[in-house]
Amino acid sequence: MRVQVNGEVREVSDQLKLSELVSELSLTPERVAIELNKRVVRRNQWAATMLADGDRIEIVHFVGGGGRQWAEGRRQ
Amino acid sequence: MSTAAAALTDHFEIANRTFHSRLIIGTGKYRSFDEMKAAHRASGAEMVTVAVRRVPLDRSSESFLDHLDPSLQILPNTAGCYSAEEAVRTARLAREALNTEWIKLEVIGDQTTLFPDNEQTLEAARVLVKEGFIVLPYFTDDLIMAKKLLDAGCPAVMPLAAPIGSGLGVQNPTNLRIMREQLPDARIIVDAGVGTASDAAIAMELGADAVLMNTAIAEASDAARMAQAMKLAIEAGRLAYLSGRMPRRLYASASSPTSGVVR
C-alpha cells in the first residue's frame, strides 16, 4: 500500500505497524515524534497502530533553531 | 544588600520555574557544535530554544539534543509555522518528543520580514493553553496583543525588538516602556532583533524581564565572547533599571557648586 511520510509517497507492505515503519527507517524511537493524519501518536502506541493506505505520517526531531533557520524541511 | 548579593537574589519566575539568568538563547546558525557549546557556557543561560523539523529519511542523522549541555532547559519552538494549525501540531509533537509542556510559540506572517501573524498566534495560544501547554508567544510589540495573550493564559509574552536576525536592536523603545508600565506584573521577554550588547542592555533598562536571542551570538565573529558580553550587558541593564535612572534633561545641570570659583 502507499503512505506518505514527510511529504513523500512510500510503498510499504499492507500490514504494517507504525513501530515497524520506524524500524524500517532506522530511526531511534526516543529521538523522534510522530503524527499520523494530523494526530500525535504516543510512542507507547506505535506498536498498536496499524497503518492504512493513504495515511499521512510526519516524523520529526529537533534541530538547532531560534531564528531564520526555517526554510529547510519545513513541515506542511 | 551588596551588589553581589543583589545579583544572586535577582531571579524571575515563569509558570513554576525560577530563573537566575535573564538571557535565553537559541541553538541555530552556529558554525559548529563546539562553538555552540562554548557560547552556551559563556552566556550563563539556563534555557535554550530548539526547532522541530522533519527527520531526513534518506540519511542517518545524529541527534541534535545530544550536543546540548544536559543542565539546560530545552524550550522547543514552532519556528517555520505559518498558521495556528501548523503551530499547534508542531507544539504537540514537541511535547511528545521532549516530554515538556513548555513551548515558544511563533506563527510567522511573512517570509521576508518573519514578522509574526499576531492573529494566528493568539488563536494558537488559546488552543495550546487549553491543552495544558506553558505558552511563551512571540509577537509584535503591541500592548493590546500583549493583554490578549496574557488573558488567554500565557505566563509570559515575547515582544520583538526588531525582525528576527536583523540585529537592529530595539526599534521601538517607547512601546516597550509603555508595555512595562501598563503591565507591571507581566513577564516580558524581549525576543528577536538584538544585535550587540548595548541592545540587550537597553531592552533590560526598558524593564524587560529577560532577553531571548540567537543570531546576535551565533553570527558574531567570536560567539563565546559575544555570549559573555550579552550576559554582562543584561546584568548591567537590569541593575540600571533597578537603580532608578536619573531624569533626562534638555539643558545642563551642573554637578559642582556654581559659587566659590576663583576668578
Interface residues (C-beta under 8 A of the other chain):
Chain A: V5 N6 G7 E8 L25 S26 L27 T28 R31 V32 A33 I34 E35 K38 V40 R42 R43 E58 I59 V60 H61 F62 V63 G64 G65 G66 G67 R68 Q69 W70 A71 E72 G73 R74 R75
Chain B: I25 G26 T27 G28 K29 Y30 M36 V48 T49 V50 A51 V52 R53 R54 V55 P56 L57 S60 S61 S63 F64 L65 I74 P76 N77 A79 G80 C81 E86 R89 T90 R92 L93 A94 R95 E96 A97 L98 I108 L114 I164 G165 A192 L212 M213 N214 T215 A218
